[in-house]
Amino acid sequence: MEVANIIEKTEPNKIYGLMGNINLTTNNSNIGIVKGGMFSNTTEEFLNSSKSLNALKLVMLDDSILNKKGTELSNGEIKAVSLAKELIANREIIVLDYFEKELNNREKENYKRLLKKLSKDFNKTIIIYTNDLTFLWDLCEEIMYVDNDNVINTYQKNDYFKLVELVDKPIISNFIEKIRAKGIKIEDYKDIKDLLKAIYRIKEKEYNNEISN
C-alpha cells in the first residue's frame, strides 16, 4: 500500500506524525517525499529551477550552496535542498522521512519553525515520519500509528503518552519513570523545563515540611 492511501484523510494547514511500519512510496503527484538522498551533481543542477534561490532561502540556505555538489554538502544541507526541491514542485502534501535524523538541536528547532510556517502560511499538509516522539511533540496535532501499512490508531495531541509504550521512550519519559519509582508523585511532562520546575516545587515542598516539623 502506498503512503497516499494512509494519509488521504489529512487536511491542509496541519502537521501530522506518522509512526510505525510503512513503505513510503507514492504515485500521487500532489505528494512529495523528502528522504534527503545524496545527489552527485551541483545543487543548482539538482534543483533546476528559476525558483531555486527563493526555495533555498525558505529552507535557510543561501546562494553559496548552488555551485556545491551533493558530495560536498552536510547531511543537514542535503535534507534542506531535498525539501527545497519539493517546495519548488509545489506539492500539496510533503512527507518527511526521518528528516530530523542526524540534525543537531539547533537545526531541529529551526526546522520546527519552518515546518510550522509551511503549514500555516503556505497551506501545506506536513507529514513527519519518525519514531522520535520528542521531535513530534511540538509539531503534530495528530499522530497516525501504522503497522504493515494499516493505520492501527490515530492519537490526538493529548494522547502522546499512550504512544510511549509503542516506541522507544524519550529521555524525559524515562526520567519521569525513575522519579516515580522512588515513590514521588509527578505528572507527565513533555517539556524538560516544565519537568525541572515541577522537581523544584517538589523539593521546595519537602524542605518546607522538614522545617515545619
Disulfide bonds with the S-S distance in Angstrom:
none
